Amino acid sequence: MKRSEYERVCYMTEQRDDKVALRNLKSGKVGYPFGCTMAGETVQIKLEDGGLDSWSRDECVEEK
């Protein structure tokens, strides 16, 4: 995802408490971010099965 999309997803997640579905391009898994790390440009993800993961902004896209 582009930097501007990453920043928007982080804003919506952390400031507005909106649920934004993201898809991991490598695994195909869908999850919902609950936090972002700006320094590493990663998103902390709660997976649909309840598990937790961390994805870089380059390996995920917003699920439309």
FENNOR-V685194 format. One record per run of one state. SS is the DSSP state (H for helix, E for strand, - for the rest). FROM is the first residue (numbers start at 1). TO is the last residue. If there is no record, write none. Layout:
BEGIN
SS;FROM;TO
SS;FROM;TO
END
This chain:
BEGIN
-;1;2
H;3;14
-;15;20
E;21;24
-;25;29
E;30;37
-;38;41
E;42;47
-;48;51
E;52;56
H;57;59
E;60;62
-;63;64
END
